[in-house]
Each structure stands twice: as C-alpha cells, then as structure tokens.
Amino acid sequence: FDDLSVFQSWFGFRDIGQKGRGSTDEEMILLEQRKNKTVTKLHEILRPFLLRRIKSDVLTDMPPKKEVVIYAGMSKLQQG
C-alpha cells in the first residue's frame, strides 16, 4: 500500500483509538475478535459432520475426461 488511508480503509483501522461516532475503540476490536473466535470454533466443531461429495461419486455414468493438446503458433505481433 502506498497510502495510509487506503491501508486503513482495507483493514478497518480508521480512527483507531479515538473517541466519537464512527471510531474504532478497543472494546469494538475485542468484540470483533471474540465473534471471529466463536465462528472459528463453530467451524471446527461442525467440520466432521459436513458432507463432502466428489463428482465421480455422484455421477457414476460420467465418461472420463479427455484432454486434447493443440499447437497454435505465435502471430507476428507476438513474435515481436
């Protein structure tokens, strides 16, 4: 980032530590961290119960993938 204001807008650090409306104070940061920690913990708990299927398991009659390599020469513009 070449500008501090762009960095702050990307990561939500605008007005950090300042009091007033729209500012980011320590309590808001801690609340956001707790919320993220809760979501992460929920993902860890639910991960073994989530159903993950592979296309080959679902579509048994699907033919195997074919791969064809075709040579295409470079144009005069590409050759430089």
N, C-alpha and C positions, 0 to 999 in steps of 0.2 A: 504494500500500500504506500502510495506516495503522498497521501494527505491524511492527517489525523482525524478529520471529521468523517472521512469515508470509512476509516477503520472503526471508529466509534459507532457509526450507523450500522455497520455489518454485524458487530458483536454486542450491541446494546449497552455500550459504556457511556452514552451521552449523559452529561450532568451527574456523573457518579460521585457520590459522597456529598452532594449538595442538597439542601432542604428546599422544599417548594413543590409546586404541582408539576408532574411530569418528570420529576427527578428520580434517579436510581439511588436508593439508600441501602444500607447494609441489611436491613430486615427483608427488603424485597429480594435481594440476592440470595439470602439464606432460604427464604421461602421457595424460590425457584429451584434451588439445589435440592431441597427436600422433596419437591414434586418430581424432579427428574430421578432422584434416588428411588422413589416409590414406583415409578413406571419401570425402571430398570429391574427392580426386584420382582415386579409382576411378570415381566417378560421371562425372567429366569425360572419362575415357578411354573408358568404355562408352557414353556418350550417343549417338555417331554410329551405334552398332550396334544400338540398341534399336528394335524395331518399333513404330511408332505407326500405328494404323489409325483411319480416320474411319468413322462408322456408314454414311454414304452409299456408301463404297467397298465395304463388306462386304455390306450389304443393298440390292442394286440394285433389287429389286422393291417396296421400301417406298414407299407413297404419300407425297406431300408433306404437310407439317404444315398443319393447318387451325387458324385462330385465330378464336374467336368472342368478341365483347365483349358482355357482358350488363350492363345497368344494374340496379343494386339500390339503391333508395333507403334513406336512413338511418331508423332507428327513432326513436321519440320520445325514448328514453333517450339515443341517440347525438346527437340534435339538441340536447339539453341543456336 
